[in-house]
Amino acid sequence: MSGEVVSHVSDTARWVAVYRAIESERPDAVFRDPFADRLAGPRGRQIAAKIPRSMRSGWWMVARTKIIDDLIADAIASGCDRVLNLAAGLDTRPYRLELPDELTWVEADLPGLLTEKEHLLDGETPRCRLIRVPVDLADPEARDRFLDEALAGASKALVLTEGLLMYLEPADVDDLTRALTRPQVAWWVLDLTGPGLKRMMNEKLGGLLANTPFKFAPEQGVRYFEERGWRATDIEPHIVAAARLRRLPWFLRVLAALPQPDPHHPPLKRPWNAVVRLTRSDSFSPGGSGSGGD
C-alpha cells in the first residue's frame, strides 16, 4: 500500500470487501461472499488494519450490504428487469445473489478497477447476464451516453449507487439526480450520510482518507431528493439494521433503541446514515415495505 492513506476512492472498495469477508466467515452470516477475501487482497487488509479499533467491526458495512441485498430481491420480485450498479467497485452481487437468468446487470466503473476485478473473478460464473462498462461517471457526457445505452430496452430498472454519493461534490450529486430522471428508472437505491457522520469520519479518519474525504451529506437529508422529484419508499438507518441483525456493538445498542432522527433533518453532530430507496414522485409506485418516507 502506498503511503499511509487511501490513495483513491477505488481503494475504499477493497476496504469494504474486508468486512464482507469477515461476515462471510461467521457461522451465522447474514450473507456470504466467497469472493470477498480474494478481492480485498493485502491492500484492503492493510487499510482495514489502520481503522481505529472502535470502528473495526464494520457493523455499518454489514448492515448496508444486507439492506441493499434485500431491496434488490424485493425489486426483482416486483418486476425489475435491469440493475445498473454505478461505481460498482468490487461488488459481487451478480455472483452471490439468487437472480433470474434473464436479468441484465450492468456494472460501471473506472477501467482500471474493472480490469482488476475481471482478472480476480476470472473463471467464476455470474447468476445473470452481467455486462461491465468502463466509464468515468464524473464526465457528464460519458455518463449520459452510458445511461442511454445501459437503459435501452429496460422497463423497470434499479439504479444502485452504494458507497458513491458521499465522495461526490454536491453539484455532481445534483447533476446525477437529474441524469437518473428517466422513464426506465423505477428505483434508485443509495446510502445517505448525515452531516454529523461526515464530520466524524473526516476527523477520525482524516489521515487515512485524506485523498477521499466525505463531501456530500445534505442537512435536509432525504428532503434533498424529494425537492428534486423523488420519493423515499424505504429508509433504514444502518444502526437500526445492525441491531436487528445482531451486529451492533453493545455500547451502541441504547442508541439503536431510541427514537431515530428525522431523515429529513439528520443531526448535525450525531452520526447518522441510512440506506434509502427512491422512486419518482411523478411515476408509478413500485412495491416496497414502506419502512420510511412520508
ChimeraX commands (.cxc) that place a marker at each C-alpha (Angstrom):
marker #1 position 0.00,0.00,0.00 radius 0.5
marker #1 position 1.37,3.36,-0.99 radius 0.5
marker #1 position 1.82,5.67,1.97 radius 0.5
marker #1 position -0.48,5.90,4.96 radius 0.5
marker #1 position -3.68,6.90,3.19 radius 0.5
marker #1 position -6.26,5.58,0.79 radius 0.5
marker #1 position -4.81,6.81,-2.48 radius 0.5
marker #1 position -8.06,6.80,-4.47 radius 0.5
marker #1 position -11.75,6.25,-3.82 radius 0.5
marker #1 position -11.37,2.87,-5.56 radius 0.5
marker #1 position -9.32,1.72,-2.56 radius 0.5
marker #1 position -12.42,2.01,-0.39 radius 0.5
marker #1 position -13.85,-0.92,-2.38 radius 0.5
marker #1 position -11.02,-3.11,-1.05 radius 0.5
marker #1 position -11.71,-1.89,2.48 radius 0.5
marker #1 position -15.42,-2.75,2.20 radius 0.5
marker #1 position -14.55,-6.19,0.81 radius 0.5
marker #1 position -12.63,-6.94,4.02 radius 0.5
marker #1 position -15.82,-6.58,6.07 radius 0.5
marker #1 position -17.77,-8.74,3.63 radius 0.5
marker #1 position -15.09,-11.41,4.01 radius 0.5
marker #1 position -15.21,-11.25,7.82 radius 0.5
marker #1 position -19.00,-11.53,7.84 radius 0.5
marker #1 position -18.90,-14.45,5.41 radius 0.5
marker #1 position -16.74,-16.46,7.82 radius 0.5
marker #1 position -19.29,-16.26,10.63 radius 0.5
marker #1 position -21.41,-19.37,11.23 radius 0.5
marker #1 position -24.45,-17.07,11.49 radius 0.5
marker #1 position -23.53,-14.88,8.50 radius 0.5
marker #1 position -26.38,-12.73,7.19 radius 0.5
marker #1 position -24.85,-13.03,3.72 radius 0.5
marker #1 position -21.97,-14.99,2.23 radius 0.5
marker #1 position -19.49,-13.60,-0.25 radius 0.5
marker #1 position -16.96,-16.32,-1.15 radius 0.5
marker #1 position -15.00,-13.86,-3.30 radius 0.5
marker #1 position -14.60,-11.02,-0.80 radius 0.5
marker #1 position -11.26,-12.02,0.70 radius 0.5
marker #1 position -9.76,-12.52,-2.75 radius 0.5
marker #1 position -10.96,-9.09,-3.88 radius 0.5
marker #1 position -9.87,-7.29,-0.69 radius 0.5
marker #1 position -6.31,-8.56,-1.03 radius 0.5
marker #1 position -3.38,-7.37,1.06 radius 0.5
marker #1 position -4.13,-3.72,0.33 radius 0.5
marker #1 position -7.67,-3.95,1.63 radius 0.5
marker #1 position -6.50,-5.68,4.80 radius 0.5
marker #1 position -3.82,-3.04,5.35 radius 0.5
marker #1 position -6.41,-0.27,5.07 radius 0.5
marker #1 position -8.77,-2.05,7.49 radius 0.5
marker #1 position -5.93,-2.52,9.97 radius 0.5
marker #1 position -5.44,1.25,10.16 radius 0.5
marker #1 position -9.04,1.91,11.16 radius 0.5
marker #1 position -9.45,2.93,14.84 radius 0.5
marker #1 position -10.16,-0.12,16.98 radius 0.5
marker #1 position -13.60,1.19,17.99 radius 0.5
marker #1 position -14.65,1.16,14.33 radius 0.5
marker #1 position -13.09,-2.10,13.16 radius 0.5
marker #1 position -16.13,-4.35,13.50 radius 0.5
marker #1 position -17.55,-2.90,10.30 radius 0.5
marker #1 position -21.12,-3.31,11.56 radius 0.5
marker #1 position -22.38,-0.50,9.36 radius 0.5
marker #1 position -20.90,-2.14,6.25 radius 0.5
marker #1 position -22.59,-5.44,7.07 radius 0.5
marker #1 position -25.89,-3.67,7.68 radius 0.5
marker #1 position -25.64,-1.67,4.46 radius 0.5
marker #1 position -24.85,-4.75,2.41 radius 0.5
marker #1 position -27.75,-6.76,3.80 radius 0.5
marker #1 position -30.29,-3.93,3.46 radius 0.5
marker #1 position -29.36,-3.46,-0.19 radius 0.5
marker #1 position -29.40,-7.21,-0.87 radius 0.5
marker #1 position -32.97,-7.33,0.42 radius 0.5
marker #1 position -34.10,-4.26,-1.52 radius 0.5
marker #1 position -32.74,-5.74,-4.75 radius 0.5
marker #1 position -34.57,-9.01,-4.09 radius 0.5
marker #1 position -37.78,-7.07,-3.42 radius 0.5
marker #1 position -37.39,-5.05,-6.63 radius 0.5
marker #1 position -36.83,-8.19,-8.69 radius 0.5
marker #1 position -39.97,-9.71,-7.18 radius 0.5
marker #1 position -41.77,-6.50,-8.26 radius 0.5
marker #1 position -40.65,-6.83,-11.88 radius 0.5
marker #1 position -37.19,-5.26,-12.01 radius 0.5
marker #1 position -35.63,-6.25,-15.33 radius 0.5
marker #1 position -32.30,-4.42,-15.09 radius 0.5
marker #1 position -29.84,-3.34,-12.44 radius 0.5
marker #1 position -27.33,-0.57,-13.04 radius 0.5
marker #1 position -24.58,-0.51,-10.43 radius 0.5
marker #1 position -22.79,2.83,-10.72 radius 0.5
marker #1 position -19.26,2.87,-9.30 radius 0.5
marker #1 position -19.69,-0.88,-8.79 radius 0.5
marker #1 position -16.22,-1.31,-7.32 radius 0.5
marker #1 position -15.60,-4.85,-6.12 radius 0.5
marker #1 position -19.26,-5.70,-5.53 radius 0.5
marker #1 position -20.09,-9.36,-6.22 radius 0.5
marker #1 position -23.89,-9.43,-6.06 radius 0.5
marker #1 position -24.25,-10.81,-9.61 radius 0.5
marker #1 position -22.27,-13.85,-8.41 radius 0.5
marker #1 position -23.67,-14.39,-4.92 radius 0.5
marker #1 position -27.37,-13.39,-5.01 radius 0.5
marker #1 position -30.19,-15.59,-6.26 radius 0.5
marker #1 position -31.02,-13.83,-9.53 radius 0.5
marker #1 position -33.13,-14.64,-12.59 radius 0.5
marker #1 position -31.06,-15.87,-15.53 radius 0.5
marker #1 position -32.72,-13.30,-17.79 radius 0.5
marker #1 position -31.89,-10.31,-15.57 radius 0.5
marker #1 position -29.39,-7.88,-17.08 radius 0.5
marker #1 position -26.93,-6.45,-14.57 radius 0.5
marker #1 position -24.69,-3.60,-15.71 radius 0.5
marker #1 position -21.61,-2.56,-13.74 radius 0.5
marker #1 position -19.99,0.80,-14.41 radius 0.5
marker #1 position -16.67,1.96,-13.02 radius 0.5
marker #1 position -13.24,3.19,-13.97 radius 0.5
marker #1 position -11.38,0.99,-16.47 radius 0.5
marker #1 position -8.51,0.03,-14.15 radius 0.5
marker #1 position -10.72,-1.28,-11.36 radius 0.5
marker #1 position -12.96,-3.23,-13.73 radius 0.5
marker #1 position -9.94,-4.83,-15.38 radius 0.5
marker #1 position -8.58,-5.87,-11.98 radius 0.5
marker #1 position -11.98,-7.23,-10.98 radius 0.5
marker #1 position -12.34,-9.27,-14.17 radius 0.5
marker #1 position -8.91,-10.77,-13.55 radius 0.5
marker #1 position -9.67,-11.67,-9.93 radius 0.5
marker #1 position -13.01,-13.23,-10.86 radius 0.5
marker #1 position -11.77,-14.98,-13.97 radius 0.5
marker #1 position -13.43,-18.39,-14.23 radius 0.5
marker #1 position -16.34,-17.50,-11.95 radius 0.5
marker #1 position -19.87,-17.56,-13.38 radius 0.5
marker #1 position -22.40,-14.82,-12.64 radius 0.5
marker #1 position -26.00,-15.82,-11.96 radius 0.5
marker #1 position -27.47,-13.42,-14.51 radius 0.5
marker #1 position -26.44,-11.59,-17.68 radius 0.5
marker #1 position -23.55,-9.42,-16.49 radius 0.5
marker #1 position -22.16,-6.52,-18.50 radius 0.5
marker #1 position -19.22,-4.39,-17.39 radius 0.5
marker #1 position -18.76,-0.94,-18.89 radius 0.5
marker #1 position -15.64,1.14,-18.24 radius 0.5
marker #1 position -16.74,4.74,-17.87 radius 0.5
marker #1 position -15.74,7.85,-15.97 radius 0.5
marker #1 position -19.03,8.78,-14.28 radius 0.5
marker #1 position -17.60,12.19,-13.41 radius 0.5
marker #1 position -17.71,13.04,-17.13 radius 0.5
marker #1 position -21.31,14.15,-17.78 radius 0.5
marker #1 position -21.24,13.35,-21.50 radius 0.5
marker #1 position -19.73,9.91,-20.95 radius 0.5
marker #1 position -22.19,9.21,-18.13 radius 0.5
marker #1 position -25.20,10.19,-20.23 radius 0.5
marker #1 position -24.03,8.05,-23.15 radius 0.5
marker #1 position -23.60,5.16,-20.76 radius 0.5
marker #1 position -27.10,5.62,-19.32 radius 0.5
marker #1 position -28.64,5.81,-22.78 radius 0.5
marker #1 position -27.06,2.50,-23.77 radius 0.5
marker #1 position -27.39,0.72,-20.42 radius 0.5
marker #1 position -31.11,1.51,-20.09 radius 0.5
marker #1 position -32.06,0.74,-23.68 radius 0.5
marker #1 position -34.83,-1.86,-23.67 radius 0.5
marker #1 position -35.39,-1.75,-19.91 radius 0.5
marker #1 position -38.81,-1.09,-18.43 radius 0.5
marker #1 position -38.21,-1.29,-14.65 radius 0.5
marker #1 position -34.58,-0.60,-13.87 radius 0.5
marker #1 position -32.99,-0.28,-10.45 radius 0.5
marker #1 position -30.01,2.04,-10.15 radius 0.5
marker #1 position -27.59,1.37,-7.28 radius 0.5
marker #1 position -25.07,3.93,-6.03 radius 0.5
marker #1 position -23.66,2.20,-2.98 radius 0.5
marker #1 position -20.73,3.96,-1.35 radius 0.5
marker #1 position -20.62,6.65,-4.02 radius 0.5
marker #1 position -22.53,9.81,-3.18 radius 0.5
marker #1 position -20.62,10.73,-0.02 radius 0.5
marker #1 position -17.43,11.13,-2.08 radius 0.5
marker #1 position -19.03,13.45,-4.67 radius 0.5
marker #1 position -19.27,17.20,-4.66 radius 0.5
marker #1 position -22.86,18.39,-4.05 radius 0.5
marker #1 position -23.02,19.83,-7.58 radius 0.5
marker #1 position -22.12,16.42,-9.01 radius 0.5
marker #1 position -24.84,14.72,-6.97 radius 0.5
marker #1 position -27.34,17.28,-8.21 radius 0.5
marker #1 position -26.26,16.57,-11.79 radius 0.5
marker #1 position -26.56,12.81,-11.26 radius 0.5
marker #1 position -30.01,13.24,-9.71 radius 0.5
marker #1 position -31.19,14.92,-12.91 radius 0.5
marker #1 position -29.45,12.39,-15.14 radius 0.5
marker #1 position -31.30,9.50,-13.49 radius 0.5
marker #1 position -34.68,11.11,-14.14 radius 0.5
marker #1 position -35.53,8.69,-16.93 radius 0.5
marker #1 position -38.72,6.70,-17.55 radius 0.5
marker #1 position -36.86,3.37,-17.37 radius 0.5
marker #1 position -35.60,4.04,-13.82 radius 0.5
marker #1 position -38.16,2.67,-11.38 radius 0.5
marker #1 position -35.94,2.62,-8.28 radius 0.5
marker #1 position -32.81,4.31,-7.06 radius 0.5
marker #1 position -31.09,2.70,-4.07 radius 0.5
marker #1 position -28.43,4.75,-2.29 radius 0.5
marker #1 position -26.77,5.14,1.07 radius 0.5
marker #1 position -27.17,8.58,2.56 radius 0.5
marker #1 position -24.76,10.18,5.03 radius 0.5
marker #1 position -25.77,12.85,7.52 radius 0.5
marker #1 position -23.61,15.90,8.27 radius 0.5
marker #1 position -22.71,14.59,11.74 radius 0.5
marker #1 position -21.24,11.40,10.31 radius 0.5
marker #1 position -19.42,13.32,7.60 radius 0.5
marker #1 position -17.71,15.45,10.24 radius 0.5
marker #1 position -16.86,12.43,12.40 radius 0.5
marker #1 position -15.40,10.40,9.52 radius 0.5
marker #1 position -13.32,13.27,8.21 radius 0.5
marker #1 position -12.00,13.97,11.71 radius 0.5
marker #1 position -11.38,10.42,12.94 radius 0.5
marker #1 position -10.12,9.05,9.63 radius 0.5
marker #1 position -8.68,12.29,8.29 radius 0.5
marker #1 position -5.21,10.83,7.83 radius 0.5
marker #1 position -6.38,7.62,6.20 radius 0.5
marker #1 position -8.99,9.28,3.99 radius 0.5
marker #1 position -7.09,12.48,3.23 radius 0.5
marker #1 position -7.40,11.86,-0.51 radius 0.5
marker #1 position -11.01,10.69,-0.31 radius 0.5
marker #1 position -12.86,12.84,2.27 radius 0.5
marker #1 position -16.62,12.70,2.69 radius 0.5
marker #1 position -18.17,15.61,0.79 radius 0.5
marker #1 position -21.90,15.05,0.29 radius 0.5
marker #1 position -24.05,14.99,3.42 radius 0.5
marker #1 position -27.06,17.26,2.92 radius 0.5
marker #1 position -28.54,18.90,6.00 radius 0.5
marker #1 position -32.02,18.29,4.57 radius 0.5
marker #1 position -31.43,14.52,4.33 radius 0.5
marker #1 position -33.90,12.70,2.09 radius 0.5
marker #1 position -35.70,16.01,1.50 radius 0.5
marker #1 position -32.78,16.83,-0.82 radius 0.5
marker #1 position -34.07,14.18,-3.22 radius 0.5
marker #1 position -37.75,14.94,-2.63 radius 0.5
marker #1 position -37.12,18.52,-3.71 radius 0.5
marker #1 position -35.80,17.07,-6.99 radius 0.5
marker #1 position -38.82,14.95,-7.79 radius 0.5
marker #1 position -38.03,11.69,-5.96 radius 0.5
marker #1 position -39.99,9.95,-3.22 radius 0.5
marker #1 position -38.49,7.76,-0.49 radius 0.5
marker #1 position -40.34,4.45,-0.17 radius 0.5
marker #1 position -37.80,2.87,2.21 radius 0.5
marker #1 position -35.42,4.43,4.72 radius 0.5
marker #1 position -33.49,2.18,7.10 radius 0.5
marker #1 position -30.74,3.64,9.28 radius 0.5
marker #1 position -27.64,1.48,9.42 radius 0.5
marker #1 position -27.71,1.41,13.22 radius 0.5
marker #1 position -31.28,0.07,13.30 radius 0.5
marker #1 position -30.48,-2.62,10.75 radius 0.5
marker #1 position -27.31,-3.60,12.60 radius 0.5
marker #1 position -29.30,-4.03,15.83 radius 0.5
marker #1 position -31.90,-6.12,14.00 radius 0.5
marker #1 position -29.14,-8.29,12.53 radius 0.5
marker #1 position -27.35,-8.59,15.90 radius 0.5
marker #1 position -24.20,-6.94,14.61 radius 0.5
marker #1 position -24.27,-3.74,16.64 radius 0.5
marker #1 position -21.59,-3.35,19.36 radius 0.5
marker #1 position -23.06,-3.42,22.86 radius 0.5
marker #1 position -22.18,0.20,23.62 radius 0.5
marker #1 position -24.36,1.42,20.72 radius 0.5
marker #1 position -27.47,-0.67,21.41 radius 0.5
marker #1 position -29.08,2.03,23.53 radius 0.5
marker #1 position -28.81,4.48,20.61 radius 0.5
marker #1 position -30.49,1.99,18.28 radius 0.5
marker #1 position -33.37,1.56,20.72 radius 0.5
marker #1 position -34.03,5.30,20.98 radius 0.5
marker #1 position -36.31,7.17,18.56 radius 0.5
marker #1 position -34.33,7.76,15.41 radius 0.5
marker #1 position -33.64,11.21,13.96 radius 0.5
marker #1 position -35.99,12.59,11.32 radius 0.5
marker #1 position -34.39,11.56,7.99 radius 0.5
marker #1 position -35.49,14.94,6.62 radius 0.5
marker #1 position -33.36,16.64,9.28 radius 0.5
marker #1 position -30.38,14.39,10.09 radius 0.5
marker #1 position -28.39,15.55,13.12 radius 0.5
marker #1 position -25.54,17.99,12.65 radius 0.5
marker #1 position -23.40,16.42,15.38 radius 0.5
marker #1 position -24.64,12.87,15.96 radius 0.5
marker #1 position -23.59,10.28,13.33 radius 0.5
marker #1 position -26.45,9.13,11.10 radius 0.5
marker #1 position -26.62,7.21,7.85 radius 0.5
marker #1 position -29.21,5.10,6.12 radius 0.5
marker #1 position -30.00,3.12,3.02 radius 0.5
marker #1 position -32.74,4.81,1.02 radius 0.5
marker #1 position -34.85,3.50,-1.84 radius 0.5
marker #1 position -36.31,6.20,-4.06 radius 0.5
marker #1 position -38.84,6.20,-6.85 radius 0.5
marker #1 position -40.03,9.09,-8.97 radius 0.5
marker #1 position -42.82,11.01,-7.28 radius 0.5
marker #1 position -44.49,11.56,-10.65 radius 0.5
marker #1 position -44.37,7.89,-11.73 radius 0.5
marker #1 position -45.88,4.57,-10.68 radius 0.5
marker #1 position -45.32,3.35,-7.12 radius 0.5
marker #1 position -43.31,0.10,-7.11 radius 0.5
marker #1 position -43.66,-2.38,-4.28 radius 0.5
marker #1 position -41.89,-1.57,-1.05 radius 0.5
marker #1 position -42.04,-2.20,2.62 radius 0.5
marker #1 position -42.89,1.42,3.42 radius 0.5
marker #1 position -40.42,1.40,6.27 radius 0.5
marker #1 position -39.69,5.07,5.85 radius 0.5
marker #1 position -40.52,8.20,3.94 radius 0.5
marker #1 position -43.55,10.42,4.27 radius 0.5
marker link #1:1,2 radius 0.2
marker link #1:2,3 radius 0.2
marker link #1:3,4 radius 0.2
marker link #1:4,5 radius 0.2
marker link #1:5,6 radius 0.2
marker link #1:6,7 radius 0.2
marker link #1:7,8 radius 0.2
marker link #1:8,9 radius 0.2
marker link #1:9,10 radius 0.2
marker link #1:10,11 radius 0.2
marker link #1:11,12 radius 0.2
marker link #1:12,13 radius 0.2
marker link #1:13,14 radius 0.2
marker link #1:14,15 radius 0.2
marker link #1:15,16 radius 0.2
marker link #1:16,17 radius 0.2
marker link #1:17,18 radius 0.2
marker link #1:18,19 radius 0.2
marker link #1:19,20 radius 0.2
marker link #1:20,21 radius 0.2
marker link #1:21,22 radius 0.2
marker link #1:22,23 radius 0.2
marker link #1:23,24 radius 0.2
marker link #1:24,25 radius 0.2
marker link #1:25,26 radius 0.2
marker link #1:26,27 radius 0.2
marker link #1:27,28 radius 0.2
marker link #1:28,29 radius 0.2
marker link #1:29,30 radius 0.2
marker link #1:30,31 radius 0.2
marker link #1:31,32 radius 0.2
marker link #1:32,33 radius 0.2
marker link #1:33,34 radius 0.2
marker link #1:34,35 radius 0.2
marker link #1:35,36 radius 0.2
marker link #1:36,37 radius 0.2
marker link #1:37,38 radius 0.2
marker link #1:38,39 radius 0.2
marker link #1:39,40 radius 0.2
marker link #1:40,41 radius 0.2
marker link #1:41,42 radius 0.2
marker link #1:42,43 radius 0.2
marker link #1:43,44 radius 0.2
marker link #1:44,45 radius 0.2
marker link #1:45,46 radius 0.2
marker link #1:46,47 radius 0.2
marker link #1:47,48 radius 0.2
marker link #1:48,49 radius 0.2
marker link #1:49,50 radius 0.2
marker link #1:50,51 radius 0.2
marker link #1:51,52 radius 0.2
marker link #1:52,53 radius 0.2
marker link #1:53,54 radius 0.2
marker link #1:54,55 radius 0.2
marker link #1:55,56 radius 0.2
marker link #1:56,57 radius 0.2
marker link #1:57,58 radius 0.2
marker link #1:58,59 radius 0.2
marker link #1:59,60 radius 0.2
marker link #1:60,61 radius 0.2
marker link #1:61,62 radius 0.2
marker link #1:62,63 radius 0.2
marker link #1:63,64 radius 0.2
marker link #1:64,65 radius 0.2
marker link #1:65,66 radius 0.2
marker link #1:66,67 radius 0.2
marker link #1:67,68 radius 0.2
marker link #1:68,69 radius 0.2
marker link #1:69,70 radius 0.2
marker link #1:70,71 radius 0.2
marker link #1:71,72 radius 0.2
marker link #1:72,73 radius 0.2
marker link #1:73,74 radius 0.2
marker link #1:74,75 radius 0.2
marker link #1:75,76 radius 0.2
marker link #1:76,77 radius 0.2
marker link #1:77,78 radius 0.2
marker link #1:78,79 radius 0.2
marker link #1:79,80 radius 0.2
marker link #1:80,81 radius 0.2
marker link #1:81,82 radius 0.2
marker link #1:82,83 radius 0.2
marker link #1:83,84 radius 0.2
marker link #1:84,85 radius 0.2
marker link #1:85,86 radius 0.2
marker link #1:86,87 radius 0.2
marker link #1:87,88 radius 0.2
marker link #1:88,89 radius 0.2
marker link #1:89,90 radius 0.2
marker link #1:90,91 radius 0.2
marker link #1:91,92 radius 0.2
marker link #1:92,93 radius 0.2
marker link #1:93,94 radius 0.2
marker link #1:94,95 radius 0.2
marker link #1:95,96 radius 0.2
marker link #1:96,97 radius 0.2
marker link #1:97,98 radius 0.2
marker link #1:98,99 radius 0.2
marker link #1:99,100 radius 0.2
marker link #1:100,101 radius 0.2
marker link #1:101,102 radius 0.2
marker link #1:102,103 radius 0.2
marker link #1:103,104 radius 0.2
marker link #1:104,105 radius 0.2
marker link #1:105,106 radius 0.2
marker link #1:106,107 radius 0.2
marker link #1:107,108 radius 0.2
marker link #1:108,109 radius 0.2
marker link #1:109,110 radius 0.2
marker link #1:110,111 radius 0.2
marker link #1:111,112 radius 0.2
marker link #1:112,113 radius 0.2
marker link #1:113,114 radius 0.2
marker link #1:114,115 radius 0.2
marker link #1:115,116 radius 0.2
marker link #1:116,117 radius 0.2
marker link #1:117,118 radius 0.2
marker link #1:118,119 radius 0.2
marker link #1:119,120 radius 0.2
marker link #1:120,121 radius 0.2
marker link #1:121,122 radius 0.2
marker link #1:122,123 radius 0.2
marker link #1:123,124 radius 0.2
marker link #1:124,125 radius 0.2
marker link #1:125,126 radius 0.2
marker link #1:126,127 radius 0.2
marker link #1:127,128 radius 0.2
marker link #1:128,129 radius 0.2
marker link #1:129,130 radius 0.2
marker link #1:130,131 radius 0.2
marker link #1:131,132 radius 0.2
marker link #1:132,133 radius 0.2
marker link #1:133,134 radius 0.2
marker link #1:134,135 radius 0.2
marker link #1:135,136 radius 0.2
marker link #1:136,137 radius 0.2
marker link #1:137,138 radius 0.2
marker link #1:138,139 radius 0.2
marker link #1:139,140 radius 0.2
marker link #1:140,141 radius 0.2
marker link #1:141,142 radius 0.2
marker link #1:142,143 radius 0.2
marker link #1:143,144 radius 0.2
marker link #1:144,145 radius 0.2
marker link #1:145,146 radius 0.2
marker link #1:146,147 radius 0.2
marker link #1:147,148 radius 0.2
marker link #1:148,149 radius 0.2
marker link #1:149,150 radius 0.2
marker link #1:150,151 radius 0.2
marker link #1:151,152 radius 0.2
marker link #1:152,153 radius 0.2
marker link #1:153,154 radius 0.2
marker link #1:154,155 radius 0.2
marker link #1:155,156 radius 0.2
marker link #1:156,157 radius 0.2
marker link #1:157,158 radius 0.2
marker link #1:158,159 radius 0.2
marker link #1:159,160 radius 0.2
marker link #1:160,161 radius 0.2
marker link #1:161,162 radius 0.2
marker link #1:162,163 radius 0.2
marker link #1:163,164 radius 0.2
marker link #1:164,165 radius 0.2
marker link #1:165,166 radius 0.2
marker link #1:166,167 radius 0.2
marker link #1:167,168 radius 0.2
marker link #1:168,169 radius 0.2
marker link #1:169,170 radius 0.2
marker link #1:170,171 radius 0.2
marker link #1:171,172 radius 0.2
marker link #1:172,173 radius 0.2
marker link #1:173,174 radius 0.2
marker link #1:174,175 radius 0.2
marker link #1:175,176 radius 0.2
marker link #1:176,177 radius 0.2
marker link #1:177,178 radius 0.2
marker link #1:178,179 radius 0.2
marker link #1:179,180 radius 0.2
marker link #1:180,181 radius 0.2
marker link #1:181,182 radius 0.2
marker link #1:182,183 radius 0.2
marker link #1:183,184 radius 0.2
marker link #1:184,185 radius 0.2
marker link #1:185,186 radius 0.2
marker link #1:186,187 radius 0.2
marker link #1:187,188 radius 0.2
marker link #1:188,189 radius 0.2
marker link #1:189,190 radius 0.2
marker link #1:190,191 radius 0.2
marker link #1:191,192 radius 0.2
marker link #1:192,193 radius 0.2
marker link #1:193,194 radius 0.2
marker link #1:194,195 radius 0.2
marker link #1:195,196 radius 0.2
marker link #1:196,197 radius 0.2
marker link #1:197,198 radius 0.2
marker link #1:198,199 radius 0.2
marker link #1:199,200 radius 0.2
marker link #1:200,201 radius 0.2
marker link #1:201,202 radius 0.2
marker link #1:202,203 radius 0.2
marker link #1:203,204 radius 0.2
marker link #1:204,205 radius 0.2
marker link #1:205,206 radius 0.2
marker link #1:206,207 radius 0.2
marker link #1:207,208 radius 0.2
marker link #1:208,209 radius 0.2
marker link #1:209,210 radius 0.2
marker link #1:210,211 radius 0.2
marker link #1:211,212 radius 0.2
marker link #1:212,213 radius 0.2
marker link #1:213,214 radius 0.2
marker link #1:214,215 radius 0.2
marker link #1:215,216 radius 0.2
marker link #1:216,217 radius 0.2
marker link #1:217,218 radius 0.2
marker link #1:218,219 radius 0.2
marker link #1:219,220 radius 0.2
marker link #1:220,221 radius 0.2
marker link #1:221,222 radius 0.2
marker link #1:222,223 radius 0.2
marker link #1:223,224 radius 0.2
marker link #1:224,225 radius 0.2
marker link #1:225,226 radius 0.2
marker link #1:226,227 radius 0.2
marker link #1:227,228 radius 0.2
marker link #1:228,229 radius 0.2
marker link #1:229,230 radius 0.2
marker link #1:230,231 radius 0.2
marker link #1:231,232 radius 0.2
marker link #1:232,233 radius 0.2
marker link #1:233,234 radius 0.2
marker link #1:234,235 radius 0.2
marker link #1:235,236 radius 0.2
marker link #1:236,237 radius 0.2
marker link #1:237,238 radius 0.2
marker link #1:238,239 radius 0.2
marker link #1:239,240 radius 0.2
marker link #1:240,241 radius 0.2
marker link #1:241,242 radius 0.2
marker link #1:242,243 radius 0.2
marker link #1:243,244 radius 0.2
marker link #1:244,245 radius 0.2
marker link #1:245,246 radius 0.2
marker link #1:246,247 radius 0.2
marker link #1:247,248 radius 0.2
marker link #1:248,249 radius 0.2
marker link #1:249,250 radius 0.2
marker link #1:250,251 radius 0.2
marker link #1:251,252 radius 0.2
marker link #1:252,253 radius 0.2
marker link #1:253,254 radius 0.2
marker link #1:254,255 radius 0.2
marker link #1:255,256 radius 0.2
marker link #1:256,257 radius 0.2
marker link #1:257,258 radius 0.2
marker link #1:258,259 radius 0.2
marker link #1:259,260 radius 0.2
marker link #1:260,261 radius 0.2
marker link #1:261,262 radius 0.2
marker link #1:262,263 radius 0.2
marker link #1:263,264 radius 0.2
marker link #1:264,265 radius 0.2
marker link #1:265,266 radius 0.2
marker link #1:266,267 radius 0.2
marker link #1:267,268 radius 0.2
marker link #1:268,269 radius 0.2
marker link #1:269,270 radius 0.2
marker link #1:270,271 radius 0.2
marker link #1:271,272 radius 0.2
marker link #1:272,273 radius 0.2
marker link #1:273,274 radius 0.2
marker link #1:274,275 radius 0.2
marker link #1:275,276 radius 0.2
marker link #1:276,277 radius 0.2
marker link #1:277,278 radius 0.2
marker link #1:278,279 radius 0.2
marker link #1:279,280 radius 0.2
marker link #1:280,281 radius 0.2
marker link #1:281,282 radius 0.2
marker link #1:282,283 radius 0.2
marker link #1:283,284 radius 0.2
marker link #1:284,285 radius 0.2
marker link #1:285,286 radius 0.2
marker link #1:286,287 radius 0.2
marker link #1:287,288 radius 0.2
marker link #1:288,289 radius 0.2
marker link #1:289,290 radius 0.2
marker link #1:290,291 radius 0.2
marker link #1:291,292 radius 0.2
marker link #1:292,293 radius 0.2
marker link #1:293,294 radius 0.2
view
